[in-house]
Amino acid sequence: MANSASAKKRARQAVVRRSRNMSDRSMMRTSIKKVYYAVEAGDKAAAEAAYKEACPMIDRMAGKGVIHINKAARHKSRMNSNIRAM
């Protein structure tokens, strides 16, 4: 349990930031899934459109520190290779 005023404030901030990060991470995962669903369906145009929508979101999450930059690069690389293999 936090005793000092600064520790109590940091605990409050951590709760807010955790909920925001979880929301952002969920949104990013949904955008990634849209790409893979379009690839599985065989719709290359939809996959490319979803990829163009997902890439900036992934970069934004990496910039905020929600995910590591290498993880962002790995996601983008795998999505791109799956689209090119269609």
PDB file of N, CA, C and O in Angstrom:
ATOM      1  N   MET A   1       0.850  -1.185   0.000  1.00  0.00           N
ATOM      2  CA  MET A   1       0.000   0.000   0.000  1.00  0.00           C
ATOM      3  C   MET A   1       0.888   1.238   0.000  1.00  0.00           C
ATOM      4  O   MET A   1       1.868   1.315   0.741  1.00  0.00           O
ATOM      5  N   ALA A   2       0.534   2.202  -0.839  1.00  0.00           N
ATOM      6  CA  ALA A   2       1.310   3.432  -0.930  1.00  0.00           C
ATOM      7  C   ALA A   2       1.058   4.307   0.300  1.00  0.00           C
ATOM      8  O   ALA A   2      -0.081   4.481   0.734  1.00  0.00           O
ATOM      9  N   ASN A   3       2.137   4.850   0.848  1.00  0.00           N
ATOM     10  CA  ASN A   3       2.016   5.676   2.047  1.00  0.00           C
ATOM     11  C   ASN A   3       2.212   7.154   1.764  1.00  0.00           C
ATOM     12  O   ASN A   3       1.472   7.985   2.290  1.00  0.00           O
ATOM     13  N   SER A   4       3.199   7.497   0.939  1.00  0.00           N
ATOM     14  CA  SER A   4       3.450   8.904   0.673  1.00  0.00           C
ATOM     15  C   SER A   4       2.486   9.414  -0.402  1.00  0.00           C
ATOM     16  O   SER A   4       1.899   8.636  -1.155  1.00  0.00           O
ATOM     17  N   ALA A   5       2.341  10.729  -0.450  1.00  0.00           N
ATOM     18  CA  ALA A   5       1.428  11.347  -1.415  1.00  0.00           C
ATOM     19  C   ALA A   5       1.881  11.080  -2.842  1.00  0.00           C
ATOM     20  O   ALA A   5       1.059  10.846  -3.728  1.00  0.00           O
ATOM     21  N   SER A   6       3.192  11.115  -3.062  1.00  0.00           N
ATOM     22  CA  SER A   6       3.696  10.888  -4.416  1.00  0.00           C
ATOM     23  C   SER A   6       3.480   9.433  -4.846  1.00  0.00           C
ATOM     24  O   SER A   6       3.206   9.164  -6.015  1.00  0.00           O
ATOM     25  N   ALA A   7       3.605   8.502  -3.903  1.00  0.00           N
ATOM     26  CA  ALA A   7       3.385   7.092  -4.224  1.00  0.00           C
ATOM     27  C   ALA A   7       1.917   6.831  -4.529  1.00  0.00           C
ATOM     28  O   ALA A   7       1.595   6.024  -5.401  1.00  0.00           O
ATOM     29  N   LYS A   8       1.027   7.510  -3.814  1.00  0.00           N
ATOM     30  CA  LYS A   8      -0.406   7.367  -4.080  1.00  0.00           C
ATOM     31  C   LYS A   8      -0.755   7.905  -5.461  1.00  0.00           C
ATOM     32  O   LYS A   8      -1.556   7.315  -6.185  1.00  0.00           O
ATOM     33  N   LYS A   9      -0.145   9.031  -5.817  1.00  0.00           N
ATOM     34  CA  LYS A   9      -0.400   9.614  -7.136  1.00  0.00           C
ATOM     35  C   LYS A   9       0.126   8.687  -8.236  1.00  0.00           C
ATOM     36  O   LYS A   9      -0.544   8.490  -9.250  1.00  0.00           O
ATOM     37  N   ARG A  10       1.319   8.116  -8.041  1.00  0.00           N
ATOM     38  CA  ARG A  10       1.871   7.209  -9.040  1.00  0.00           C
ATOM     39  C   ARG A  10       0.994   5.971  -9.205  1.00  0.00           C
ATOM     40  O   ARG A  10       0.858   5.442 -10.308  1.00  0.00           O
ATOM     41  N   ALA A  11       0.405   5.514  -8.110  1.00  0.00           N
ATOM     42  CA  ALA A  11      -0.494   4.363  -8.185  1.00  0.00           C
ATOM     43  C   ALA A  11      -1.739   4.712  -8.995  1.00  0.00           C
ATOM     44  O   ALA A  11      -2.212   3.899  -9.789  1.00  0.00           O
ATOM     45  N   ARG A  12      -2.270   5.918  -8.797  1.00  0.00           N
ATOM     46  CA  ARG A  12      -3.431   6.356  -9.579  1.00  0.00           C
ATOM     47  C   ARG A  12      -3.072   6.469 -11.054  1.00  0.00           C
ATOM     48  O   ARG A  12      -3.841   6.047 -11.917  1.00  0.00           O
ATOM     49  N   GLN A  13      -1.914   7.033 -11.344  1.00  0.00           N
ATOM     50  CA  GLN A  13      -1.473   7.185 -12.728  1.00  0.00           C
ATOM     51  C   GLN A  13      -1.274   5.824 -13.398  1.00  0.00           C
ATOM     52  O   GLN A  13      -1.590   5.648 -14.575  1.00  0.00           O
ATOM     53  N   ALA A  14      -0.752   4.874 -12.639  1.00  0.00           N
ATOM     54  CA  ALA A  14      -0.508   3.542 -13.199  1.00  0.00           C
ATOM     55  C   ALA A  14      -1.812   2.882 -13.615  1.00  0.00           C
ATOM     56  O   ALA A  14      -1.858   2.205 -14.642  1.00  0.00           O
ATOM     57  N   VAL A  15      -2.872   3.065 -12.837  1.00  0.00           N
ATOM     58  CA  VAL A  15      -4.170   2.472 -13.170  1.00  0.00           C
ATOM     59  C   VAL A  15      -4.701   3.061 -14.468  1.00  0.00           C
ATOM     60  O   VAL A  15      -5.175   2.332 -15.339  1.00  0.00           O
ATOM     61  N   VAL A  16      -4.620   4.383 -14.595  1.00  0.00           N
ATOM     62  CA  VAL A  16      -5.118   5.054 -15.804  1.00  0.00           C
ATOM     63  C   VAL A  16      -4.312   4.633 -17.024  1.00  0.00           C
ATOM     64  O   VAL A  16      -4.873   4.331 -18.077  1.00  0.00           O
ATOM     65  N   ARG A  17      -3.005   4.616 -16.874  1.00  0.00           N
ATOM     66  CA  ARG A  17      -2.143   4.285 -18.013  1.00  0.00           C
ATOM     67  C   ARG A  17      -2.297   2.822 -18.421  1.00  0.00           C
ATOM     68  O   ARG A  17      -2.250   2.496 -19.607  1.00  0.00           O
ATOM     69  N   ARG A  18      -2.478   1.952 -17.444  1.00  0.00           N
ATOM     70  CA  ARG A  18      -2.655   0.533 -17.765  1.00  0.00           C
ATOM     71  C   ARG A  18      -3.937   0.325 -18.566  1.00  0.00           C
ATOM     72  O   ARG A  18      -3.945  -0.428 -19.539  1.00  0.00           O
ATOM     73  N   SER A  19      -5.009   0.984 -18.165  1.00  0.00           N
ATOM     74  CA  SER A  19      -6.264   0.814 -18.902  1.00  0.00           C
ATOM     75  C   SER A  19      -6.146   1.385 -20.315  1.00  0.00           C
ATOM     76  O   SER A  19      -6.689   0.817 -21.263  1.00  0.00           O
ATOM     77  N   ARG A  20      -5.439   2.502 -20.456  1.00  0.00           N
ATOM     78  CA  ARG A  20      -5.250   3.094 -21.784  1.00  0.00           C
ATOM     79  C   ARG A  20      -4.391   2.193 -22.653  1.00  0.00           C
ATOM     80  O   ARG A  20      -4.685   2.003 -23.833  1.00  0.00           O
ATOM     81  N   ASN A  21      -3.322   1.632 -22.074  1.00  0.00           N
ATOM     82  CA  ASN A  21      -2.449   0.739 -22.829  1.00  0.00           C
ATOM     83  C   ASN A  21      -3.182  -0.528 -23.255  1.00  0.00           C
ATOM     84  O   ASN A  21      -2.995  -1.006 -24.374  1.00  0.00           O
ATOM     85  N   MET A  22      -4.018  -1.075 -22.366  1.00  0.00           N
ATOM     86  CA  MET A  22      -4.773  -2.277 -22.707  1.00  0.00           C
ATOM     87  C   MET A  22      -5.738  -1.999 -23.862  1.00  0.00           C
ATOM     88  O   MET A  22      -5.897  -2.829 -24.757  1.00  0.00           O
ATOM     89  N   SER A  23      -6.373  -0.842 -23.835  1.00  0.00           N
ATOM     90  CA  SER A  23      -7.298  -0.472 -24.905  1.00  0.00           C
ATOM     91  C   SER A  23      -6.549  -0.324 -26.231  1.00  0.00           C
ATOM     92  O   SER A  23      -6.986  -0.834 -27.263  1.00  0.00           O
ATOM     93  N   ASP A  24      -5.427   0.372 -26.190  1.00  0.00           N
ATOM     94  CA  ASP A  24      -4.631   0.574 -27.405  1.00  0.00           C
ATOM     95  C   ASP A  24      -4.107  -0.753 -27.949  1.00  0.00           C
ATOM     96  O   ASP A  24      -4.116  -0.979 -29.159  1.00  0.00           O
ATOM     97  N   ARG A  25      -3.652  -1.628 -27.055  1.00  0.00           N
ATOM     98  CA  ARG A  25      -3.130  -2.925 -27.483  1.00  0.00           C
ATOM     99  C   ARG A  25      -4.226  -3.767 -28.125  1.00  0.00           C
ATOM    100  O   ARG A  25      -3.988  -4.453 -29.119  1.00  0.00           O
ATOM    101  N   SER A  26      -5.425  -3.712 -27.556  1.00  0.00           N
ATOM    102  CA  SER A  26      -6.556  -4.450 -28.108  1.00  0.00           C
ATOM    103  C   SER A  26      -6.907  -3.938 -29.504  1.00  0.00           C
ATOM    104  O   SER A  26      -7.182  -4.721 -30.413  1.00  0.00           O
ATOM    105  N   MET A  27      -6.894  -2.613 -29.659  1.00  0.00           N
ATOM    106  CA  MET A  27      -7.199  -2.018 -30.953  1.00  0.00           C
ATOM    107  C   MET A  27      -6.160  -2.433 -32.001  1.00  0.00           C
ATOM    108  O   MET A  27      -6.501  -2.706 -33.152  1.00  0.00           O
ATOM    109  N   MET A  28      -4.900  -2.475 -31.590  1.00  0.00           N
ATOM    110  CA  MET A  28      -3.834  -2.880 -32.497  1.00  0.00           C
ATOM    111  C   MET A  28      -4.002  -4.341 -32.913  1.00  0.00           C
ATOM    112  O   MET A  28      -3.856  -4.677 -34.089  1.00  0.00           O
ATOM    113  N   ARG A  29      -4.311  -5.209 -31.943  1.00  0.00           N
ATOM    114  CA  ARG A  29      -4.486  -6.627 -32.255  1.00  0.00           C
ATOM    115  C   ARG A  29      -5.655  -6.843 -33.204  1.00  0.00           C
ATOM    116  O   ARG A  29      -5.588  -7.699 -34.086  1.00  0.00           O
ATOM    117  N   THR A  30      -6.718  -6.079 -33.031  1.00  0.00           N
ATOM    118  CA  THR A  30      -7.874  -6.184 -33.924  1.00  0.00           C
ATOM    119  C   THR A  30      -7.489  -5.800 -35.344  1.00  0.00           C
ATOM    120  O   THR A  30      -7.902  -6.456 -36.300  1.00  0.00           O
ATOM    121  N   SER A  31      -6.695  -4.734 -35.488  1.00  0.00           N
ATOM    122  CA  SER A  31      -6.283  -4.320 -36.831  1.00  0.00           C
ATOM    123  C   SER A  31      -5.387  -5.370 -37.477  1.00  0.00           C
ATOM    124  O   SER A  31      -5.445  -5.566 -38.691  1.00  0.00           O
ATOM    125  N   ILE A  32      -4.561  -6.047 -36.685  1.00  0.00           N
ATOM    126  CA  ILE A  32      -3.704  -7.112 -37.221  1.00  0.00           C
ATOM    127  C   ILE A  32      -4.560  -8.294 -37.671  1.00  0.00           C
ATOM    128  O   ILE A  32      -4.317  -8.887 -38.722  1.00  0.00           O
ATOM    129  N   LYS A  33      -5.564  -8.629 -36.858  1.00  0.00           N
ATOM    130  CA  LYS A  33      -6.443  -9.748 -37.216  1.00  0.00           C
ATOM    131  C   LYS A  33      -7.206  -9.472 -38.501  1.00  0.00           C
ATOM    132  O   LYS A  33      -7.449 -10.395 -39.278  1.00  0.00           O
ATOM    133  N   LYS A  34      -7.587  -8.229 -38.742  1.00  0.00           N
ATOM    134  CA  LYS A  34      -8.300  -7.892 -39.978  1.00  0.00           C
ATOM    135  C   LYS A  34      -7.453  -8.236 -41.199  1.00  0.00           C
ATOM    136  O   LYS A  34      -7.971  -8.707 -42.211  1.00  0.00           O
ATOM    137  N   VAL A  35      -6.149  -7.997 -41.096  1.00  0.00           N
ATOM    138  CA  VAL A  35      -5.251  -8.321 -42.207  1.00  0.00           C
ATOM    139  C   VAL A  35      -5.228  -9.829 -42.430  1.00  0.00           C
ATOM    140  O   VAL A  35      -5.352 -10.292 -43.564  1.00  0.00           O
ATOM    141  N   TYR A  36      -5.070 -10.594 -41.352  1.00  0.00           N
ATOM    142  CA  TYR A  36      -4.974 -12.048 -41.494  1.00  0.00           C
ATOM    143  C   TYR A  36      -6.288 -12.664 -41.963  1.00  0.00           C
ATOM    144  O   TYR A  36      -6.278 -13.630 -42.727  1.00  0.00           O
ATOM    145  N   TYR A  37      -7.418 -12.120 -41.515  1.00  0.00           N
ATOM    146  CA  TYR A  37      -8.712 -12.630 -41.988  1.00  0.00           C
ATOM    147  C   TYR A  37      -8.884 -12.371 -43.477  1.00  0.00           C
ATOM    148  O   TYR A  37      -9.414 -13.218 -44.195  1.00  0.00           O
ATOM    149  N   ALA A  38      -8.439 -11.205 -43.949  1.00  0.00           N
ATOM    150  CA  ALA A  38      -8.530 -10.898 -45.374  1.00  0.00           C
ATOM    151  C   ALA A  38      -7.608 -11.810 -46.179  1.00  0.00           C
ATOM    152  O   ALA A  38      -7.956 -12.221 -47.286  1.00  0.00           O
ATOM    153  N   VAL A  39      -6.439 -12.128 -45.634  1.00  0.00           N
ATOM    154  CA  VAL A  39      -5.508 -13.034 -46.326  1.00  0.00           C
ATOM    155  C   VAL A  39      -6.111 -14.425 -46.416  1.00  0.00           C
ATOM    156  O   VAL A  39      -6.043 -15.070 -47.463  1.00  0.00           O
ATOM    157  N   GLU A  40      -6.709 -14.893 -45.308  1.00  0.00           N
ATOM    158  CA  GLU A  40      -7.324 -16.222 -45.318  1.00  0.00           C
ATOM    159  C   GLU A  40      -8.491 -16.294 -46.287  1.00  0.00           C
ATOM    160  O   GLU A  40      -8.726 -17.328 -46.913  1.00  0.00           O
ATOM    161  N   ALA A  41      -9.225 -15.187 -46.411  1.00  0.00           N
ATOM    162  CA  ALA A  41     -10.358 -15.155 -47.322  1.00  0.00           C
ATOM    163  C   ALA A  41      -9.907 -15.058 -48.776  1.00  0.00           C
ATOM    164  O   ALA A  41     -10.697 -15.308 -49.686  1.00  0.00           O
ATOM    165  N   GLY A  42      -8.647 -14.700 -49.001  1.00  0.00           N
ATOM    166  CA  GLY A  42      -8.128 -14.594 -50.358  1.00  0.00           C
ATOM    167  C   GLY A  42      -8.419 -13.262 -51.016  1.00  0.00           C
ATOM    168  O   GLY A  42      -8.289 -13.131 -52.233  1.00  0.00           O
ATOM    169  N   ASP A  43      -8.808 -12.276 -50.236  1.00  0.00           N
ATOM    170  CA  ASP A  43      -9.144 -10.955 -50.771  1.00  0.00           C
ATOM    171  C   ASP A  43      -7.923 -10.046 -50.637  1.00  0.00           C
ATOM    172  O   ASP A  43      -7.687  -9.451 -49.586  1.00  0.00           O
ATOM    173  N   LYS A  44      -7.158  -9.953 -51.715  1.00  0.00           N
ATOM    174  CA  LYS A  44      -5.903  -9.202 -51.658  1.00  0.00           C
ATOM    175  C   LYS A  44      -6.137  -7.706 -51.488  1.00  0.00           C
ATOM    176  O   LYS A  44      -5.381  -7.040 -50.780  1.00  0.00           O
ATOM    177  N   ALA A  45      -7.160  -7.175 -52.120  1.00  0.00           N
ATOM    178  CA  ALA A  45      -7.432  -5.734 -51.997  1.00  0.00           C
ATOM    179  C   ALA A  45      -7.793  -5.368 -50.559  1.00  0.00           C
ATOM    180  O   ALA A  45      -7.325  -4.359 -50.032  1.00  0.00           O
ATOM    181  N   ALA A  46      -8.619  -6.185 -49.937  1.00  0.00           N
ATOM    182  CA  ALA A  46      -8.996  -5.923 -48.545  1.00  0.00           C
ATOM    183  C   ALA A  46      -7.804  -6.096 -47.616  1.00  0.00           C
ATOM    184  O   ALA A  46      -7.656  -5.355 -46.644  1.00  0.00           O
ATOM    185  N   ALA A  47      -6.959  -7.068 -47.911  1.00  0.00           N
ATOM    186  CA  ALA A  47      -5.772  -7.289 -47.087  1.00  0.00           C
ATOM    187  C   ALA A  47      -4.818  -6.107 -47.167  1.00  0.00           C
ATOM    188  O   ALA A  47      -4.264  -5.679 -46.155  1.00  0.00           O
ATOM    189  N   GLU A  48      -4.629  -5.583 -48.372  1.00  0.00           N
ATOM    190  CA  GLU A  48      -3.746  -4.425 -48.531  1.00  0.00           C
ATOM    191  C   GLU A  48      -4.317  -3.196 -47.848  1.00  0.00           C
ATOM    192  O   GLU A  48      -3.578  -2.419 -47.244  1.00  0.00           O
ATOM    193  N   ALA A  49      -5.630  -3.013 -47.938  1.00  0.00           N
ATOM    194  CA  ALA A  49      -6.261  -1.871 -47.264  1.00  0.00           C
ATOM    195  C   ALA A  49      -6.136  -1.992 -45.752  1.00  0.00           C
ATOM    196  O   ALA A  49      -5.852  -1.006 -45.074  1.00  0.00           O
ATOM    197  N   ALA A  50      -6.344  -3.182 -45.223  1.00  0.00           N
ATOM    198  CA  ALA A  50      -6.214  -3.405 -43.787  1.00  0.00           C
ATOM    199  C   ALA A  50      -4.764  -3.240 -43.350  1.00  0.00           C
ATOM    200  O   ALA A  50      -4.497  -2.752 -42.252  1.00  0.00           O
ATOM    201  N   TYR A  51      -3.831  -3.643 -44.200  1.00  0.00           N
ATOM    202  CA  TYR A  51      -2.406  -3.497 -43.888  1.00  0.00           C
ATOM    203  C   TYR A  51      -2.026  -2.026 -43.800  1.00  0.00           C
ATOM    204  O   TYR A  51      -1.296  -1.618 -42.897  1.00  0.00           O
ATOM    205  N   LYS A  52      -2.529  -1.228 -44.748  1.00  0.00           N
ATOM    206  CA  LYS A  52      -2.239   0.212 -44.730  1.00  0.00           C
ATOM    207  C   LYS A  52      -2.840   0.888 -43.504  1.00  0.00           C
ATOM    208  O   LYS A  52      -2.322   1.900 -43.030  1.00  0.00           O
ATOM    209  N   GLU A  53      -3.915   0.337 -43.000  1.00  0.00           N
ATOM    210  CA  GLU A  53      -4.540   0.878 -41.786  1.00  0.00           C
ATOM    211  C   GLU A  53      -3.803   0.404 -40.532  1.00  0.00           C
ATOM    212  O   GLU A  53      -3.718   1.141 -39.549  1.00  0.00           O
ATOM    213  N   ALA A  54      -3.275  -0.812 -40.560  1.00  0.00           N
ATOM    214  CA  ALA A  54      -2.648  -1.401 -39.378  1.00  0.00           C
ATOM    215  C   ALA A  54      -1.233  -0.876 -39.150  1.00  0.00           C
ATOM    216  O   ALA A  54      -0.825  -0.708 -38.000  1.00  0.00           O
ATOM    217  N   CYS A  55      -0.481  -0.617 -40.205  1.00  0.00           N
ATOM    218  CA  CYS A  55       0.920  -0.218 -40.050  1.00  0.00           C
ATOM    219  C   CYS A  55       1.111   1.054 -39.217  1.00  0.00           C
ATOM    220  O   CYS A  55       1.936   1.052 -38.303  1.00  0.00           O
ATOM    221  N   PRO A  56       0.383   2.134 -39.498  1.00  0.00           N
ATOM    222  CA  PRO A  56       0.575   3.324 -38.660  1.00  0.00           C
ATOM    223  C   PRO A  56       0.176   3.085 -37.208  1.00  0.00           C
ATOM    224  O   PRO A  56       0.771   3.653 -36.292  1.00  0.00           O
ATOM    225  N   MET A  57      -0.831   2.246 -37.002  1.00  0.00           N
ATOM    226  CA  MET A  57      -1.252   1.952 -35.641  1.00  0.00           C
ATOM    227  C   MET A  57      -0.166   1.178 -34.892  1.00  0.00           C
ATOM    228  O   MET A  57       0.106   1.453 -33.724  1.00  0.00           O
ATOM    229  N   ILE A  58       0.441   0.224 -35.560  1.00  0.00           N
ATOM    230  CA  ILE A  58       1.517  -0.555 -34.943  1.00  0.00           C
ATOM    231  C   ILE A  58       2.705   0.359 -34.624  1.00  0.00           C
ATOM    232  O   ILE A  58       3.299   0.263 -33.551  1.00  0.00           O
ATOM    233  N   ASP A  59       3.042   1.239 -35.559  1.00  0.00           N
ATOM    234  CA  ASP A  59       4.144   2.175 -35.324  1.00  0.00           C
ATOM    235  C   ASP A  59       3.845   3.107 -34.153  1.00  0.00           C
ATOM    236  O   ASP A  59       4.735   3.435 -33.368  1.00  0.00           O
ATOM    237  N   ARG A  60       2.599   3.526 -34.044  1.00  0.00           N
ATOM    238  CA  ARG A  60       2.195   4.408 -32.947  1.00  0.00           C
ATOM    239  C   ARG A  60       2.338   3.701 -31.596  1.00  0.00           C
ATOM    240  O   ARG A  60       2.796   4.299 -30.622  1.00  0.00           O
ATOM    241  N   MET A  61       1.946   2.432 -31.545  1.00  0.00           N
ATOM    242  CA  MET A  61       2.061   1.671 -30.300  1.00  0.00           C
ATOM    243  C   MET A  61       3.532   1.462 -29.924  1.00  0.00           C
ATOM    244  O   MET A  61       3.886   1.495 -28.746  1.00  0.00           O
ATOM    245  N   ALA A  62       4.384   1.248 -30.930  1.00  0.00           N
ATOM    246  CA  ALA A  62       5.810   1.095 -30.661  1.00  0.00           C
ATOM    247  C   ALA A  62       6.401   2.421 -30.176  1.00  0.00           C
ATOM    248  O   ALA A  62       7.255   2.438 -29.290  1.00  0.00           O
ATOM    249  N   GLY A  63       5.948   3.515 -30.753  1.00  0.00           N
ATOM    250  CA  GLY A  63       6.432   4.829 -30.334  1.00  0.00           C
ATOM    251  C   GLY A  63       6.037   5.179 -28.914  1.00  0.00           C
ATOM    252  O   GLY A  63       6.787   5.841 -28.197  1.00  0.00           O
ATOM    253  N   LYS A  64       4.861   4.734 -28.511  1.00  0.00           N
ATOM    254  CA  LYS A  64       4.387   4.992 -27.147  1.00  0.00           C
ATOM    255  C   LYS A  64       4.996   4.050 -26.132  1.00  0.00           C
ATOM    256  O   LYS A  64       4.893   4.284 -24.928  1.00  0.00           O
ATOM    257  N   GLY A  65       5.629   2.985 -26.600  1.00  0.00           N
ATOM    258  CA  GLY A  65       6.230   2.020 -25.691  1.00  0.00           C
ATOM    259  C   GLY A  65       5.285   0.920 -25.257  1.00  0.00           C
ATOM    260  O   GLY A  65       5.596   0.162 -24.339  1.00  0.00           O
ATOM    261  N   VAL A  66       4.115   0.821 -25.915  1.00  0.00           N
ATOM    262  CA  VAL A  66       3.178  -0.238 -25.572  1.00  0.00           C
ATOM    263  C   VAL A  66       3.741  -1.583 -26.015  1.00  0.00           C
ATOM    264  O   VAL A  66       3.598  -2.585 -25.315  1.00  0.00           O
ATOM    265  N   ILE A  67       4.390  -1.599 -27.196  1.00  0.00           N
ATOM    266  CA  ILE A  67       5.096  -2.792 -27.660  1.00  0.00           C
ATOM    267  C   ILE A  67       6.509  -2.383 -28.060  1.00  0.00           C
ATOM    268  O   ILE A  67       6.783  -1.201 -28.269  1.00  0.00           O
ATOM    269  N   HIS A  68       7.390  -3.346 -28.164  1.00  0.00           N
ATOM    270  CA  HIS A  68       8.776  -3.089 -28.542  1.00  0.00           C
ATOM    271  C   HIS A  68       8.849  -2.823 -30.044  1.00  0.00           C
ATOM    272  O   HIS A  68       8.040  -3.336 -30.817  1.00  0.00           O
ATOM    273  N   ILE A  69       9.819  -2.023 -30.441  1.00  0.00           N
ATOM    274  CA  ILE A  69       9.942  -1.682 -31.861  1.00  0.00           C
ATOM    275  C   ILE A  69      10.244  -2.901 -32.717  1.00  0.00           C
ATOM    276  O   ILE A  69       9.819  -2.967 -33.871  1.00  0.00           O
ATOM    277  N   ASN A  70      10.977  -3.873 -32.162  1.00  0.00           N
ATOM    278  CA  ASN A  70      11.264  -5.083 -32.936  1.00  0.00           C
ATOM    279  C   ASN A  70      10.004  -5.920 -33.127  1.00  0.00           C
ATOM    280  O   ASN A  70       9.832  -6.554 -34.168  1.00  0.00           O
ATOM    281  N   LYS A  71       9.127  -5.925 -32.131  1.00  0.00           N
ATOM    282  CA  LYS A  71       7.864  -6.650 -32.264  1.00  0.00           C
ATOM    283  C   LYS A  71       7.006  -5.987 -33.333  1.00  0.00           C
ATOM    284  O   LYS A  71       6.342  -6.671 -34.112  1.00  0.00           O
ATOM    285  N   ALA A  72       7.017  -4.667 -33.373  1.00  0.00           N
ATOM    286  CA  ALA A  72       6.267  -3.945 -34.398  1.00  0.00           C
ATOM    287  C   ALA A  72       6.797  -4.293 -35.783  1.00  0.00           C
ATOM    288  O   ALA A  72       6.021  -4.543 -36.706  1.00  0.00           O
ATOM    289  N   ALA A  73       8.101  -4.309 -35.925  1.00  0.00           N
ATOM    290  CA  ALA A  73       8.711  -4.637 -37.213  1.00  0.00           C
ATOM    291  C   ALA A  73       8.381  -6.072 -37.611  1.00  0.00           C
ATOM    292  O   ALA A  73       8.121  -6.352 -38.781  1.00  0.00           O
ATOM    293  N   ARG A  74       8.392  -6.977 -36.639  1.00  0.00           N
ATOM    294  CA  ARG A  74       8.086  -8.379 -36.926  1.00  0.00           C
ATOM    295  C   ARG A  74       6.656  -8.535 -37.419  1.00  0.00           C
ATOM    296  O   ARG A  74       6.413  -9.250 -38.390  1.00  0.00           O
ATOM    297  N   HIS A  75       5.699  -7.869 -36.756  1.00  0.00           N
ATOM    298  CA  HIS A  75       4.299  -7.932 -37.186  1.00  0.00           C
ATOM    299  C   HIS A  75       4.142  -7.410 -38.611  1.00  0.00           C
ATOM    300  O   HIS A  75       3.505  -8.047 -39.449  1.00  0.00           O
ATOM    301  N   LYS A  76       4.729  -6.244 -38.875  1.00  0.00           N
ATOM    302  CA  LYS A  76       4.583  -5.650 -40.200  1.00  0.00           C
ATOM    303  C   LYS A  76       5.221  -6.518 -41.277  1.00  0.00           C
ATOM    304  O   LYS A  76       4.671  -6.664 -42.369  1.00  0.00           O
ATOM    305  N   SER A  77       6.373  -7.088 -40.972  1.00  0.00           N
ATOM    306  CA  SER A  77       7.072  -7.934 -41.939  1.00  0.00           C
ATOM    307  C   SER A  77       6.262  -9.185 -42.259  1.00  0.00           C
ATOM    308  O   SER A  77       6.141  -9.568 -43.422  1.00  0.00           O
ATOM    309  N   ARG A  78       5.707  -9.823 -41.226  1.00  0.00           N
ATOM    310  CA  ARG A  78       4.940 -11.048 -41.460  1.00  0.00           C
ATOM    311  C   ARG A  78       3.660 -10.762 -42.232  1.00  0.00           C
ATOM    312  O   ARG A  78       3.282 -11.525 -43.121  1.00  0.00           O
ATOM    313  N   MET A  79       2.995  -9.665 -41.892  1.00  0.00           N
ATOM    314  CA  MET A  79       1.772  -9.326 -42.628  1.00  0.00           C
ATOM    315  C   MET A  79       2.092  -9.056 -44.088  1.00  0.00           C
ATOM    316  O   MET A  79       1.382  -9.515 -44.983  1.00  0.00           O
ATOM    317  N   ASN A  80       3.164  -8.309 -44.324  1.00  0.00           N
ATOM    318  CA  ASN A  80       3.532  -7.967 -45.688  1.00  0.00           C
ATOM    319  C   ASN A  80       3.908  -9.208 -46.486  1.00  0.00           C
ATOM    320  O   ASN A  80       3.536  -9.330 -47.653  1.00  0.00           O
ATOM    321  N   SER A  81       4.637 -10.123 -45.871  1.00  0.00           N
ATOM    322  CA  SER A  81       5.030 -11.343 -46.598  1.00  0.00           C
ATOM    323  C   SER A  81       3.816 -12.218 -46.891  1.00  0.00           C
ATOM    324  O   SER A  81       3.758 -12.863 -47.938  1.00  0.00           O
ATOM    325  N   ASN A  82       2.839 -12.246 -45.971  1.00  0.00           N
ATOM    326  CA  ASN A  82       1.619 -13.017 -46.239  1.00  0.00           C
ATOM    327  C   ASN A  82       0.813 -12.412 -47.386  1.00  0.00           C
ATOM    328  O   ASN A  82       0.239 -13.136 -48.200  1.00  0.00           O
ATOM    329  N   ILE A  83       0.775 -11.087 -47.444  1.00  0.00           N
ATOM    330  CA  ILE A  83       0.040 -10.438 -48.533  1.00  0.00           C
ATOM    331  C   ILE A  83       0.752 -10.686 -49.863  1.00  0.00           C
ATOM    332  O   ILE A  83       0.105 -10.958 -50.874  1.00  0.00           O
ATOM    333  N   ARG A  84       2.079 -10.591 -49.862  1.00  0.00           N
ATOM    334  CA  ARG A  84       2.828 -10.787 -51.110  1.00  0.00           C
ATOM    335  C   ARG A  84       2.754 -12.223 -51.604  1.00  0.00           C
ATOM    336  O   ARG A  84       2.886 -12.478 -52.801  1.00  0.00           O
ATOM    337  N   ALA A  85       2.543 -13.158 -50.690  1.00  0.00           N
ATOM    338  CA  ALA A  85       2.472 -14.572 -51.075  1.00  0.00           C
ATOM    339  C   ALA A  85       1.117 -14.927 -51.687  1.00  0.00           C
ATOM    340  O   ALA A  85       0.950 -16.028 -52.212  1.00  0.00           O
ATOM    341  N   MET A  86       0.166 -14.028 -51.628  1.00  0.00           N
ATOM    342  CA  MET A  86      -1.177 -14.316 -52.182  1.00  0.00           C
ATOM    343  C   MET A  86      -1.129 -14.414 -53.696  1.00  0.00           C
ATOM    344  O   MET A  86      -2.156 -14.649 -54.332  1.00  0.00           O
TER     345      MET A  86
END
